[in-house]
Amino acid sequence: MEEDFDIREDFRATAVFEPALITGEDGTVRFRFKLPDQLTRFRATAVAVKSKLFGLAESEILVQNPINVRSALPRRLRVGDTAEAGVVITSLDYQPRKVTVRAESDLLDIKGPVEKRVTVRPGEAVEVSFRLAAGQKGTASLTFSVVSEILKEKLKNTLEVEQSFVQEAFTIIGQTEDSIQEGLMIPENFLGTPDEGLKLCLDSTLASSFTGAIQFLDSFPYDCLEQRTSKLLSFVLYEFLLDSLDEPKDRAFVE
């Protein structure tokens, strides 16, 4: 039964951020929050400001179990991938412990045994891994159930499975004063994904292919000196790309 297990699924790196707390007359303030499910050492930083005075203090909060269990997962998978994923078990206890780990997933296929048992000695770290296969895209849930004499918990994780595809680009360069014919081969079958298809562009210059990159520079929100210079330089070199600017103020800035 799941209610018999302690559930760990909140693995945020930042436990809390509170930018504006007001102290009492004694200079202290209390703030209550719930720590994430990470087994780690959190750093607590307090910054105090009053008039022209400034103060900084730091401390640490150590969160751990007698047996620490941490997920060891790939960042993401692609359809057709296989990978090793599991948990790393570290014993902080004073005697050897037998630990049973079971893996479950709604979207990923687990190749081989779904349950493994290991003995972890004091101060030892043991990896328990399972072979996963990604058969379809989506967000897969991956749960590791860990049972020992002193620990009973479930680690719930998510893993993104992406559909892989290859983009190919071909450029044909030439010059003609009359009509010209070019041939191309279109695949008979498509995968059915929204990103696939065929796009043809006809331009009098290769510089037009820079439009997307220059629009990115133009929409980049941080206008430091380097970014402003990069924007100006792109439009100075390719003045015709000014037509791609939507805002009149942007055109005025460049001109």
Summary of the structure (lengths in Angstrom):
residues: 255
radius of gyration: 28.6
end to end distance: 69.3
largest distance: 87.6
contacts: 539
relative contact order: 0.12
helix: 17%
strand: 36%
